[in-house]
Structures are given as structure tokens and as C-alpha cells.
């Protein structure tokens, strides 16, 4: 039997968990069984790596961008439809909301035999207006009808989808967003990489690796930093990442008097060394699926303080390897961070538990095995 031709589609290859998953899926599948291509809009930070890793199996999709732009979106849809028909693609697997919409519509119009979508986080969330929330739920319901399978990175995403009538229970499968567990777990704890970028680093460090966008609540990160810094002089905060709210976050840090103690380092292609210098990892997101950064930093042995949203509780266990707080409750976040900084014995206990808490279901082999089995099931049903 010839290899199954697969198109994995994502909006753009920016630095992020969904993008890494899409890239590693195409790179890691057995070429004897799967002829996989990665399709993405232009301008991503991982484009060069994708070209080097995949060669001609990385395909740039003209007109595919994050912002809603009706004419460009229609052009991207037409391009995708033409590609799927011309290349006789048998399986379409989409990631991210925009690619999930256009990719699945194109697959439906092209009569692609099998259509999968990975939900890294629903397009709807509790911080949207009522009409926006309702409209996006209705859209996800319709898209689920033209999807053969919905892969979710967290059980909570499946439960929320079913509660709101998105898809059927027998079409959901949990496939964790994988990370390079060996590389992260073997990285020694050290301040060396941090001190190269922040030479006058204080004795304790609270850090995050995240996009500076609304979902990740970077302004709350700044507010929490200000609350902690008012109480103690021995801690610095580090933000590894970039995004549309960076200038506003830097301005807020300045107005709150913590700009010299809050260091914005921008995107780093290999942030493991920086994260290895964190005493606490802090992510006050408004909504999430299950961020890849959680298993990454936990496997390093860094305790996590994060928002109790979506899949967070499936890996961050309260009082075991970290703490969970309600979104927007900056005071609670500051208290939890302060507790970990004040109590080194507690921090060491949570650190040891953190390293043990990340299971192999977050590994690349586990992700590829599950995804490959779903792809292959189509071949067995249609042979």
C-alpha cells in the first residue's frame, strides 16, 4: 500500500506549542507509511527550521494570516482547496483556529476522505462577550460536523466541547501536545544562561515563557511582579517572549516602579537554559488548552504557579508540583509566589515532585503513535 498522503495545516509557524506539535508531527511520522506535508501561512519564526527539517514537505500557503481579512481568507481557502485536489490529499489535519476553519472547509469542498482537527484551546472562552461566545460555539459545532475526529490536548477541552454541543463523544481523542522531554529533563538547573543576559540578577528569579498577548495576561504578570517586589528586594522577574502587548507591559512596569526588576528578553529559540534558572514559573493566563511549557518547566524541576483554567489542573497539582489561582486574582498569585520564595524547603519538595510528575504521554513518541494510529485507521476502513 502506498504511503497515506497527509496535509497538516496551521495558520503560521510562530514560536508556540501548537506550531512545534505540527512541525514535529510531520517530521516524525514514518515516511514508509505516511507522505506528510506541513502547510502554513508565510512569515513564521519557525519557517527556516521547517524548510531545513522538511525540505519540500514544507509548503507556504499564500494569503493565510491570523487577522480576519475576508478577501485574503477567501483566497487562502481557494488555494487550499486547489492544493488538496491537485495533490490528492487523503487526510487533512488542522491546528489553530484560523487554519481549523479554512483547512476544514477546504477539505470539505475537496471531498478529502478524512478530516482531523487538534484543539489546543477552543476559539471561545469565558472572557468574550455573550454574542462573540455564542457565535464561536455555533461555528465550532458546524465545523465539528465536517470533522471525522477531534483531537484535544486536555480532557477538560473535550468535556467543555461536549457540554456545549460541539461534536460527539466517540469522535474525541486525547492526544497530549508533546515536548522534547529528554532534552528538558536533562538540562541542569543553573543561572548561567540568565546571567549572560541579566548580569546583575538578584538571588531569586520568577519567570515565564509566553507570548505577550491578551490570552497570556502579561499585564497581570507585571502587576503580580509589582506586588511581590513591594514585599521583598531579593527577587527579579523575567519574561521570555514577545508579542503585541510588550510595549504596554513595559510601560506598566515603569509606572509601577518595577521596570529595573522585570526583564523582557524577547523570543529565544532555545529557552531551556533560561528556564533552568527560574525558582518559580508564573503564568496567569485567562484561558488555555494545556500549554506545552508546563511539562517543559516541570520536567526541569521548576514549580508552577498558574491560572486554574482548562487543562492546567491535569498537570499542575495543587500543593504537589505547584499552585493554581483564579485568573485576574493578582493578590492570590503574589501570595503563592511569595510562599514559594519564602520557604526553600517547600520549593525543593515541589521541585522534586515536578520532575516526577510529567508522564511519557507528553513525549513525541507517544504523540506520534496516537496520531499515526488515527491516520492509519482511515486506510484500514477504506482499503
C-alpha positions as CSV (number, residue, x, y, z in Angstrom):
1,X,0.0,0.0,0.0
2,X,1.5,3.4,-0.9
3,X,2.0,6.0,1.9
4,X,-1.1,7.9,3.0
5,X,-0.9,11.5,1.8
6,X,-1.5,13.9,4.7
7,X,-1.7,17.7,4.8
8,X,-1.0,19.1,8.3
9,X,-2.3,22.7,8.2
10,X,-1.5,25.5,10.7
11,X,-2.0,29.3,10.4
12,X,1.6,30.3,10.8
13,X,4.7,28.8,12.3
14,X,5.3,31.2,15.2
15,X,7.1,30.1,18.3
16,X,4.5,28.2,20.3
17,X,3.3,24.7,21.4
18,X,0.8,24.1,18.5
19,X,3.4,25.1,16.0
20,X,6.0,22.8,17.5
21,X,3.5,19.9,17.5
22,X,2.6,20.4,13.8
23,X,6.2,20.6,12.8
24,X,7.3,17.6,14.9
25,X,4.3,15.5,13.7
26,X,5.3,15.9,10.0
27,X,9.0,15.4,10.8
28,X,8.4,12.4,13.0
29,X,5.9,10.3,11.0
30,X,7.2,7.1,9.3
31,X,7.7,8.0,5.7
32,X,7.1,4.4,4.6
33,X,3.5,4.8,5.9
34,X,2.8,8.5,5.7
35,X,3.5,11.1,3.0
36,X,3.0,14.1,5.2
37,X,3.3,17.8,4.2
38,X,3.2,20.8,6.5
39,X,1.2,23.8,5.2
40,X,1.4,27.2,6.9
41,X,1.0,30.9,6.1
42,X,4.1,33.0,5.4
43,X,6.3,34.9,7.9
44,X,6.5,32.4,10.8
45,X,9.6,32.4,13.1
46,X,9.9,28.6,12.6
47,X,9.8,28.8,8.8
48,X,13.6,28.5,8.3
49,X,13.7,25.5,10.6
50,X,10.7,23.9,8.8
51,X,12.5,24.3,5.5
52,X,15.7,22.8,6.8
53,X,13.9,19.9,8.5
54,X,11.2,19.1,5.9
55,X,12.6,20.5,2.7
56,X,9.8,20.3,0.0
57,X,7.4,18.9,2.5
58,X,7.0,22.4,4.0
59,X,4.6,24.4,1.8
60,X,3.8,28.1,2.3
61,X,0.1,29.0,1.9
62,X,-0.3,32.4,0.3
63,X,-2.9,34.8,1.9
64,X,-3.2,32.7,5.1
65,X,-2.8,35.1,8.1
66,X,-4.1,35.4,11.7
67,X,-6.2,38.6,11.3
68,X,-9.7,38.2,9.8
69,X,-9.5,39.6,6.3
70,X,-12.4,38.3,4.1
71,X,-10.8,38.7,0.7
72,X,-7.5,37.2,1.8
73,X,-9.3,34.4,3.7
74,X,-11.3,33.5,0.6
75,X,-8.1,33.5,-1.5
76,X,-6.4,31.2,1.1
77,X,-9.5,28.9,1.1
78,X,-9.4,28.7,-2.7
79,X,-5.6,28.0,-2.7
80,X,-6.0,25.2,-0.1
81,X,-8.9,23.6,-2.0
82,X,-6.8,23.6,-5.2
83,X,-3.8,22.1,-3.4
84,X,-5.9,19.3,-1.7
85,X,-7.5,18.3,-5.0
86,X,-4.3,18.6,-7.1
87,X,-2.2,16.6,-4.7
88,X,-4.9,14.1,-4.0
89,X,-4.5,14.5,-0.2
90,X,-6.3,11.7,1.7
91,X,-6.1,13.1,5.3
92,X,-6.2,16.8,6.4
93,X,-5.1,17.5,10.0
94,X,-5.6,21.2,11.1
95,X,-4.2,23.1,14.1
96,X,-5.2,26.5,15.4
97,X,-8.5,28.4,14.9
98,X,-8.0,30.1,11.6
99,X,-6.4,27.1,9.9
100,X,-9.0,24.9,11.6
101,X,-11.7,26.9,9.9
102,X,-10.2,27.4,6.4
103,X,-8.5,24.0,6.3
104,X,-11.6,22.0,7.2
105,X,-13.8,24.0,4.8
106,X,-11.2,23.4,2.0
107,X,-11.2,19.7,2.9
108,X,-15.0,19.5,2.8
109,X,-15.1,21.2,-0.6
110,X,-12.3,19.0,-1.9
111,X,-14.1,15.9,-0.5
112,X,-11.0,14.9,1.4
113,X,-11.8,11.4,2.8
114,X,-10.6,12.1,6.4
115,X,-10.5,15.4,8.3
116,X,-9.0,15.8,11.8
117,X,-8.6,18.9,13.9
118,X,-6.5,19.3,17.0
119,X,-8.0,21.6,19.7
120,X,-5.1,23.3,21.5
121,X,-7.7,25.7,23.0
122,X,-11.3,26.5,21.9
123,X,-11.9,29.6,19.9
124,X,-14.5,30.6,22.5
125,X,-13.6,31.5,26.2
126,X,-15.3,32.9,29.3
127,X,-13.7,36.4,28.8
128,X,-15.6,37.0,25.5
129,X,-18.8,39.0,25.1
130,X,-22.0,36.9,25.0
131,X,-22.6,37.3,21.3
132,X,-19.0,36.5,20.4
133,X,-19.0,33.4,22.6
134,X,-22.3,32.2,21.2
135,X,-21.3,32.8,17.6
136,X,-18.0,30.9,18.0
137,X,-19.7,28.0,19.7
138,X,-22.1,27.7,16.8
139,X,-19.2,27.9,14.4
140,X,-17.3,25.1,16.2
141,X,-20.5,23.0,16.2
142,X,-20.7,23.3,12.4
143,X,-17.1,22.6,11.9
144,X,-17.3,19.5,14.1
145,X,-19.9,18.1,11.7
146,X,-17.4,18.1,8.9
147,X,-14.6,16.7,11.1
148,X,-14.1,12.9,11.4
149,X,-12.1,13.3,14.6
150,X,-11.3,16.0,17.2
151,X,-8.0,15.6,19.0
152,X,-7.8,17.5,22.2
153,X,-4.7,18.2,24.3
154,X,-6.7,18.1,27.6
155,X,-9.7,16.2,28.9
156,X,-11.2,19.5,30.0
157,X,-11.4,20.6,26.4
158,X,-13.3,17.5,25.4
159,X,-15.7,18.0,28.3
160,X,-16.3,21.6,27.6
161,X,-16.9,20.9,23.9
162,X,-19.4,18.1,24.7
163,X,-21.2,20.3,27.2
164,X,-21.7,23.0,24.5
165,X,-22.7,20.5,21.9
166,X,-19.5,20.5,19.8
167,X,-19.1,17.1,18.2
168,X,-19.9,13.6,19.5
169,X,-18.1,11.8,22.4
170,X,-17.0,9.0,20.0
171,X,-15.1,11.5,17.8
172,X,-12.9,12.9,20.6
173,X,-9.4,11.5,21.4
174,X,-7.0,13.0,23.9
175,X,-3.5,13.4,22.4
176,X,-1.2,15.4,24.6
177,X,0.8,18.2,22.9
178,X,4.3,16.7,23.1
179,X,7.6,18.2,24.1
180,X,11.2,17.1,23.9
181,X,11.2,15.5,27.4
182,X,14.7,14.1,27.3
183,X,16.2,17.5,26.4
184,X,14.3,19.4,29.1
185,X,14.6,16.8,31.9
186,X,18.4,16.5,31.4
187,X,19.1,20.2,31.4
188,X,20.8,21.1,34.7
189,X,19.5,23.8,36.9
190,X,21.7,26.8,36.5
191,X,21.6,30.6,36.5
192,X,24.4,30.8,33.9
193,X,22.3,31.5,30.8
194,X,20.2,34.0,32.6
195,X,23.2,35.9,33.9
196,X,24.6,36.3,30.4
197,X,21.5,38.3,29.6
198,X,20.9,39.9,33.0
199,X,24.3,40.2,34.7
200,X,23.0,41.9,37.9
201,X,20.4,39.2,38.6
202,X,19.0,39.1,42.1
203,X,19.2,35.9,44.2
204,X,15.7,34.7,43.3
205,X,14.0,34.6,39.9
206,X,10.4,34.2,38.9
207,X,10.0,33.7,35.2
208,X,7.6,32.9,32.3
209,X,7.9,31.8,28.7
210,X,4.9,33.1,26.8
211,X,3.6,35.3,24.0
212,X,2.7,38.8,25.2
213,X,-0.9,38.6,24.0
214,X,-4.2,39.1,25.8
215,X,-4.7,35.3,26.4
216,X,-1.5,35.1,28.5
217,X,-2.4,38.1,30.6
218,X,1.1,39.7,30.5
219,X,-0.2,42.9,32.2
220,X,-1.3,40.7,35.2
221,X,2.2,39.2,35.2
222,X,3.6,42.8,35.7
223,X,1.0,43.6,38.4
224,X,1.9,40.4,40.3
225,X,5.6,41.2,40.0
226,X,4.9,44.7,41.4
227,X,3.1,43.2,44.4
228,X,5.9,40.7,45.1
229,X,8.6,43.3,44.7
230,X,7.0,45.7,47.2
231,X,7.4,43.0,49.8
232,X,10.9,41.9,49.1
233,X,14.2,43.1,47.5
234,X,15.8,39.7,46.6
235,X,13.7,38.8,43.5
236,X,13.8,39.6,39.8
237,X,11.1,38.7,37.2
238,X,11.9,37.5,33.7
239,X,9.6,37.5,30.7
240,X,10.8,35.3,27.8
241,X,8.7,36.1,24.8
242,X,7.3,38.8,22.7
243,X,4.0,40.0,21.2
244,X,1.6,42.8,20.7
245,X,1.3,43.8,24.4
246,X,5.1,44.1,25.0
247,X,5.2,47.9,24.8
248,X,2.2,48.2,27.1
249,X,3.6,45.7,29.6
250,X,6.9,47.6,29.7
251,X,5.1,50.9,30.2
252,X,3.1,49.4,33.1
253,X,6.2,48.0,34.7
254,X,7.7,51.5,34.5
255,X,4.6,53.1,36.0
256,X,4.5,50.6,38.9
257,X,8.2,51.2,39.7
258,X,9.5,47.7,38.8
259,X,11.0,48.2,35.3
260,X,14.5,47.6,36.6
261,X,13.4,44.3,38.2
262,X,11.3,43.0,35.3
263,X,13.4,41.9,32.4
264,X,11.9,41.4,29.0
265,X,14.2,39.1,27.0
266,X,12.1,38.6,23.8
267,X,11.8,35.4,22.0
268,X,14.5,32.8,22.5
269,X,14.6,29.8,20.1
270,X,16.0,27.5,22.9
271,X,14.8,28.8,26.2
272,X,15.7,25.8,28.3
273,X,18.8,27.3,29.7
274,X,16.9,30.4,30.8
275,X,14.1,28.4,32.4
276,X,16.7,26.3,34.2
277,X,17.5,29.5,36.2
278,X,13.9,30.1,37.4
279,X,13.0,29.4,41.0
280,X,9.3,29.7,40.2
281,X,7.4,29.7,36.9
282,X,4.4,32.1,36.8
283,X,1.7,32.1,34.1
284,X,-1.5,34.0,34.9
285,X,-3.4,33.1,31.7
286,X,-7.0,34.0,31.1
287,X,-7.6,30.7,29.2
288,X,-5.5,27.8,27.9
289,X,-5.7,24.3,26.5
290,X,-2.8,22.7,28.2
291,X,0.4,24.8,27.5
292,X,3.4,22.8,26.3
293,X,5.5,25.0,28.6
294,X,4.0,23.3,31.7
295,X,5.5,19.8,31.1
296,X,8.7,21.5,29.9
297,X,9.4,23.5,33.0
298,X,8.0,20.9,35.4
299,X,10.4,18.3,33.8
300,X,13.2,20.8,34.7
301,X,12.0,20.7,38.3
302,X,10.6,24.3,38.4
303,X,7.4,24.6,40.4
304,X,4.5,26.3,38.6
305,X,2.1,29.0,39.7
306,X,-0.7,29.3,37.1
307,X,-4.3,30.0,36.4
308,X,-6.8,27.3,37.2
309,X,-8.2,27.2,33.7
310,X,-9.0,24.4,31.2
311,X,-6.3,21.7,31.3
312,X,-3.9,23.3,33.8
313,X,-5.2,21.1,36.7
314,X,-4.4,17.9,34.6
315,X,-0.7,18.5,35.1
316,X,-0.2,21.2,37.8
317,X,-1.3,19.6,41.1
318,X,-2.1,22.0,43.9
319,X,0.5,21.8,46.6
320,X,2.3,19.0,44.9
321,X,4.2,20.5,42.0
322,X,2.7,24.0,42.0
323,X,-0.3,26.1,42.8
324,X,-3.3,27.2,40.8
325,X,-5.2,30.5,41.3
326,X,-8.2,32.1,39.7
327,X,-7.5,34.3,36.6
328,X,-7.2,38.0,37.4
329,X,-6.6,37.4,41.1
330,X,-3.2,39.1,41.2
331,X,-3.2,39.1,45.0
332,X,-3.6,35.3,45.2
333,X,-0.8,34.8,42.6
334,X,1.5,37.1,44.5
335,X,0.8,35.3,47.8
336,X,1.6,31.9,46.2
337,X,4.8,33.1,44.6
338,X,5.8,34.7,47.9
339,X,5.2,31.5,49.8
340,X,7.4,29.6,47.4
341,X,10.2,32.2,47.7
342,X,9.9,32.3,51.5
343,X,10.0,28.6,52.0
344,X,13.0,26.9,50.3
345,X,12.1,23.5,51.8
346,X,8.7,23.7,50.2
347,X,10.2,24.8,47.0
348,X,12.6,21.9,47.0
349,X,9.8,19.4,47.7
350,X,7.7,20.8,44.9
351,X,10.7,20.8,42.6
352,X,11.4,17.2,43.2
353,X,7.7,16.3,42.6
354,X,7.6,18.4,39.5
355,X,10.3,16.3,37.8
356,X,8.4,13.1,38.6
357,X,5.0,14.5,37.5
358,X,5.5,14.6,33.8
359,X,4.4,11.3,32.2
360,X,5.5,9.8,28.9
361,X,2.2,10.8,27.3
362,X,3.8,14.2,26.8
363,X,6.6,12.7,24.7
364,X,7.0,12.8,21.0
365,X,6.9,9.0,20.5
366,X,3.5,8.8,22.4
367,X,2.0,11.7,20.3
368,X,3.2,10.2,17.0
369,X,2.0,6.8,17.9
370,X,-1.5,8.1,18.7
371,X,-1.7,10.4,15.7
372,X,-0.3,7.7,13.4
373,X,-2.9,5.2,14.6
374,X,-5.7,7.6,13.8
375,X,-4.3,8.3,10.4
376,X,-3.9,4.6,9.7
377,X,-7.4,3.8,10.8
378,X,-8.7,5.6,7.8
379,X,-6.6,3.4,5.5
380,X,-7.9,0.2,7.1
381,X,-11.5,1.4,6.8
382,X,-11.1,2.4,3.2
383,X,-8.8,-0.3,1.8
